[in-house]
Amino acid sequence: MLSDFLAEQAHLDYSYPEVGATKSLPPAGYVLDRTRIQLGSGELVFEAAKSALYRWRQMQIGWVDVWSPDTPLEAGQDIAIVGRAVGFWWLNACRIIYTVDESGDTTRFGFGYGTLPGHVEMGEERFLIEWDRQIDQVHYDILAFSKPNHILARIGYPMVRRCQKRFGRDSSASMFKASNPGAVMPLPLQSTD
């Protein structure tokens, strides 16, 4: 069933025109969400977080999951996001747009994906691990812009917004546990524009 769903989406284009905008300045006309948490410090934490992102741990949070967790982090790869809300499971399609793998004073690793027509929202989300070597801090950062794409998302928009905020918190917790097990987790910083 999930493979059939993705096969149907494979030949479709993104559901919004501003593809790749999470690389720089997200566009106007969308709700902008950002969640950021310090994972710890040092190369071991950075590498553990990078490994967790490769395994899609940021999506494996109990009420949200990804299919297939073996999907490589490569531009053009399609994935299905399965989420549970208001007693129902929702199936959403996304495609990886770009990857990030930069070394320097701040080393970055991550990717951005965009929604396909088979998604209740339209927009883009970027997942990024950053290691600021000068202050030796590793952060996990989510940047997303979105608006409803399905009539039920419009009708239930207050619930959608709560789920989006909850996703940021739960995704941060999953990444923290994967990269710094046993440590006390700080609260993630969340903002909406």
C-alpha positions as a Markdown table, in Angstrom:
| # | Residue | x | y | z |
|---|---|---|---|---|
| 1 | Met | 0.0 | 0.0 | 0.0 |
| 2 | Leu | 2.7 | 2.6 | 0.9 |
| 3 | Ser | 4.8 | 1.6 | -2.1 |
| 4 | Asp | 1.8 | 2.1 | -4.3 |
| 5 | Phe | 1.1 | 5.5 | -2.8 |
| 6 | Leu | 4.6 | 6.6 | -3.4 |
| 7 | Ala | 4.6 | 5.2 | -6.9 |
| 8 | Glu | 1.5 | 7.4 | -7.6 |
| 9 | Gln | 3.3 | 10.5 | -6.3 |
| 10 | Ala | 6.6 | 9.8 | -8.1 |
| 11 | His | 5.6 | 11.5 | -11.3 |
| 12 | Leu | 4.0 | 14.5 | -9.7 |
| 13 | Asp | 5.5 | 17.8 | -9.1 |
| 14 | Tyr | 5.8 | 19.7 | -5.7 |
| 15 | Ser | 2.5 | 21.1 | -4.4 |
| 16 | Tyr | 4.0 | 24.7 | -4.0 |
| 17 | Pro | 6.1 | 26.9 | -6.2 |
| 18 | Glu | 8.9 | 28.0 | -3.8 |
| 19 | Val | 10.9 | 24.8 | -4.0 |
| 20 | Gly | 14.2 | 25.0 | -2.1 |
| 21 | Ala | 13.3 | 28.2 | -0.2 |
| 22 | Thr | 14.4 | 26.7 | 3.2 |
| 23 | Lys | 18.0 | 27.0 | 2.0 |
| 24 | Ser | 17.8 | 30.8 | 2.3 |
| 25 | Leu | 14.8 | 33.0 | 3.0 |
| 26 | Pro | 11.4 | 31.3 | 3.4 |
| 27 | Pro | 8.6 | 32.9 | 1.3 |
| 28 | Ala | 5.8 | 35.1 | 2.5 |
| 29 | Gly | 2.3 | 33.8 | 2.7 |
| 30 | Tyr | 3.1 | 30.7 | 4.8 |
| 31 | Val | 3.3 | 30.0 | 8.5 |
| 32 | Leu | 7.0 | 29.8 | 9.4 |
| 33 | Asp | 8.0 | 27.4 | 12.2 |
| 34 | Arg | 11.4 | 26.9 | 13.8 |
| 35 | Thr | 12.5 | 24.5 | 16.5 |
| 36 | Arg | 16.1 | 24.4 | 17.8 |
| 37 | Ile | 17.7 | 22.4 | 20.6 |
| 38 | Gln | 21.3 | 22.1 | 21.8 |
| 39 | Leu | 22.2 | 18.4 | 21.6 |
| 40 | Gly | 25.5 | 18.7 | 23.4 |
| 41 | Ser | 29.1 | 19.3 | 22.3 |
| 42 | Gly | 31.9 | 17.7 | 20.4 |
| 43 | Glu | 32.4 | 15.5 | 17.4 |
| 44 | Leu | 30.9 | 12.4 | 19.0 |
| 45 | Val | 27.5 | 14.1 | 19.6 |
| 46 | Phe | 27.7 | 15.6 | 16.0 |
| 47 | Glu | 28.4 | 12.2 | 14.5 |
| 48 | Ala | 25.7 | 10.5 | 16.6 |
| 49 | Ala | 23.1 | 13.1 | 15.5 |
| 50 | Lys | 24.2 | 12.8 | 11.9 |
| 51 | Ser | 23.8 | 9.0 | 12.1 |
| 52 | Ala | 20.3 | 9.5 | 13.6 |
| 53 | Leu | 19.3 | 11.7 | 10.8 |
| 54 | Tyr | 20.5 | 9.1 | 8.2 |
| 55 | Arg | 18.2 | 6.6 | 10.0 |
| 56 | Trp | 15.2 | 9.1 | 10.0 |
| 57 | Arg | 15.1 | 9.1 | 13.9 |
| 58 | Gln | 13.7 | 12.7 | 13.8 |
| 59 | Met | 10.5 | 11.2 | 12.3 |
| 60 | Gln | 10.2 | 8.1 | 14.5 |
| 61 | Ile | 8.3 | 9.6 | 17.4 |
| 62 | Gly | 5.4 | 7.2 | 18.0 |
| 63 | Trp | 2.6 | 9.2 | 16.4 |
| 64 | Val | 4.6 | 10.0 | 13.3 |
| 65 | Asp | 6.8 | 7.7 | 11.3 |
| 66 | Val | 8.5 | 7.6 | 7.9 |
| 67 | Trp | 8.3 | 4.9 | 5.2 |
| 68 | Ser | 10.8 | 3.7 | 4.3 |
| 69 | Pro | 13.4 | 4.4 | 7.0 |
| 70 | Asp | 15.9 | 2.9 | 4.6 |
| 71 | Thr | 15.4 | 5.7 | 2.1 |
| 72 | Pro | 18.7 | 7.4 | 1.4 |
| 73 | Leu | 19.2 | 11.1 | 2.1 |
| 74 | Glu | 19.5 | 12.0 | -1.6 |
| 75 | Ala | 17.8 | 14.7 | -3.7 |
| 76 | Gly | 14.9 | 13.2 | -5.6 |
| 77 | Gln | 14.0 | 10.5 | -3.1 |
| 78 | Asp | 10.3 | 10.2 | -2.2 |
| 79 | Ile | 9.1 | 9.3 | 1.3 |
| 80 | Ala | 5.8 | 8.7 | 3.0 |
| 81 | Ile | 5.1 | 10.4 | 6.3 |
| 82 | Val | 2.5 | 8.6 | 8.4 |
| 83 | Gly | 1.0 | 10.6 | 11.2 |
| 84 | Arg | -1.8 | 10.0 | 13.7 |
| 85 | Ala | -4.1 | 12.8 | 14.6 |
| 86 | Val | -7.7 | 12.9 | 16.0 |
| 87 | Gly | -7.9 | 9.1 | 16.0 |
| 88 | Phe | -6.9 | 8.7 | 12.3 |
| 89 | Trp | -3.8 | 7.8 | 10.5 |
| 90 | Trp | -2.8 | 10.3 | 7.7 |
| 91 | Leu | -0.5 | 9.5 | 4.8 |
| 92 | Asn | 1.6 | 12.3 | 3.4 |
| 93 | Ala | 4.1 | 12.4 | 0.5 |
| 94 | Cys | 7.3 | 14.4 | 0.4 |
| 95 | Arg | 10.4 | 14.5 | -1.8 |
| 96 | Ile | 14.0 | 15.4 | -0.7 |
| 97 | Ile | 15.0 | 18.6 | -2.5 |
| 98 | Tyr | 18.5 | 19.1 | -1.4 |
| 99 | Thr | 21.1 | 17.9 | 1.1 |
| 100 | Val | 23.6 | 19.8 | 3.2 |
| 101 | Asp | 27.1 | 18.5 | 4.1 |
| 102 | Glu | 29.5 | 21.4 | 4.9 |
| 103 | Ser | 32.7 | 21.6 | 6.9 |
| 104 | Gly | 34.3 | 24.7 | 8.4 |
| 105 | Asp | 34.0 | 26.7 | 11.6 |
| 106 | Thr | 30.4 | 25.6 | 11.6 |
| 107 | Thr | 30.0 | 22.1 | 10.2 |
| 108 | Arg | 26.5 | 21.3 | 8.9 |
| 109 | Phe | 24.6 | 18.2 | 7.9 |
| 110 | Gly | 21.0 | 17.8 | 6.9 |
| 111 | Phe | 18.4 | 18.0 | 4.1 |
| 112 | Gly | 15.2 | 19.7 | 3.1 |
| 113 | Tyr | 12.1 | 18.1 | 1.7 |
| 114 | Gly | 9.0 | 19.5 | 0.1 |
| 115 | Thr | 5.4 | 18.3 | 0.0 |
| 116 | Leu | 3.9 | 16.5 | -3.0 |
| 117 | Pro | 0.1 | 16.7 | -3.9 |
| 118 | Gly | -0.5 | 13.7 | -1.6 |
| 119 | His | 0.2 | 15.7 | 1.5 |
| 120 | Val | -2.4 | 17.5 | 3.7 |
| 121 | Glu | -0.1 | 20.6 | 3.9 |
| 122 | Met | 1.9 | 22.4 | 1.3 |
| 123 | Gly | 5.4 | 23.7 | 2.0 |
| 124 | Glu | 8.9 | 22.6 | 3.0 |
| 125 | Glu | 10.9 | 21.5 | 5.9 |
| 126 | Arg | 14.6 | 21.5 | 6.6 |
| 127 | Phe | 16.3 | 19.2 | 9.2 |
| 128 | Leu | 19.8 | 20.4 | 10.1 |
| 129 | Ile | 22.6 | 19.4 | 12.5 |
| 130 | Glu | 25.1 | 22.2 | 13.2 |
| 131 | Trp | 28.4 | 21.9 | 15.1 |
| 132 | Asp | 29.8 | 25.3 | 15.9 |
| 133 | Arg | 33.4 | 24.4 | 16.5 |
| 134 | Gln | 34.4 | 27.7 | 18.0 |
| 135 | Ile | 32.1 | 27.4 | 20.9 |
| 136 | Asp | 31.8 | 23.5 | 20.6 |
| 137 | Gln | 28.1 | 23.3 | 20.6 |
| 138 | Val | 25.9 | 20.9 | 18.5 |
| 139 | His | 22.4 | 21.9 | 17.6 |
| 140 | Tyr | 19.5 | 20.3 | 15.9 |
| 141 | Asp | 17.4 | 22.8 | 13.9 |
| 142 | Ile | 14.0 | 22.4 | 12.1 |
| 143 | Leu | 12.9 | 25.2 | 9.7 |
| 144 | Ala | 9.5 | 24.8 | 8.0 |
| 145 | Phe | 7.0 | 26.8 | 6.1 |
| 146 | Ser | 3.5 | 25.6 | 5.4 |
| 147 | Lys | -0.1 | 26.2 | 4.7 |
| 148 | Pro | -3.1 | 23.8 | 4.3 |
| 149 | Asn | -3.4 | 21.8 | 1.1 |
| 150 | His | -6.4 | 19.6 | 1.9 |
| 151 | Ile | -9.9 | 20.7 | 3.0 |
| 152 | Leu | -9.6 | 18.8 | 6.3 |
| 153 | Ala | -6.4 | 20.6 | 7.1 |
| 154 | Arg | -8.2 | 23.9 | 6.6 |
| 155 | Ile | -11.2 | 22.9 | 8.7 |
| 156 | Gly | -9.1 | 21.5 | 11.5 |
| 157 | Tyr | -6.3 | 24.1 | 11.2 |
| 158 | Pro | -6.1 | 24.7 | 15.0 |
| 159 | Met | -5.4 | 21.0 | 15.5 |
| 160 | Val | -2.9 | 21.0 | 12.6 |
| 161 | Arg | -1.0 | 23.8 | 14.3 |
| 162 | Arg | -0.9 | 22.0 | 17.6 |
| 163 | Cys | 0.4 | 18.9 | 15.8 |
| 164 | Gln | 3.1 | 20.9 | 14.0 |
| 165 | Lys | 4.3 | 22.4 | 17.3 |
| 166 | Arg | 4.2 | 19.0 | 19.0 |
| 167 | Phe | 6.2 | 17.5 | 16.1 |
| 168 | Gly | 9.0 | 20.0 | 16.7 |
| 169 | Arg | 9.2 | 19.1 | 20.4 |
| 170 | Asp | 9.0 | 15.4 | 19.9 |
| 171 | Ser | 11.4 | 15.4 | 17.0 |
| 172 | Ser | 13.9 | 17.3 | 19.1 |
| 173 | Ala | 13.5 | 14.8 | 21.9 |
| 174 | Ser | 14.1 | 11.9 | 19.6 |
| 175 | Met | 17.2 | 13.5 | 18.2 |
| 176 | Phe | 18.5 | 14.4 | 21.6 |
| 177 | Lys | 18.1 | 10.8 | 22.9 |
| 178 | Ala | 19.8 | 9.4 | 19.8 |
| 179 | Ser | 22.8 | 11.7 | 20.0 |
| 180 | Asn | 23.3 | 12.2 | 23.8 |
| 181 | Pro | 21.8 | 9.3 | 25.6 |
| 182 | Gly | 21.4 | 9.6 | 29.3 |
| 183 | Ala | 21.9 | 13.4 | 29.4 |
| 184 | Val | 19.2 | 15.8 | 30.7 |
| 185 | Met | 17.4 | 17.3 | 27.8 |
| 186 | Pro | 17.0 | 21.1 | 27.6 |
| 187 | Leu | 13.8 | 22.6 | 26.4 |
| 188 | Pro | 13.8 | 23.2 | 22.6 |
| 189 | Leu | 13.3 | 26.8 | 21.5 |
| 190 | Gln | 10.2 | 27.2 | 19.2 |
| 191 | Ser | 9.1 | 30.2 | 17.2 |
| 192 | Thr | 6.4 | 30.9 | 14.7 |
| 193 | Asp | 6.2 | 33.8 | 12.2 |
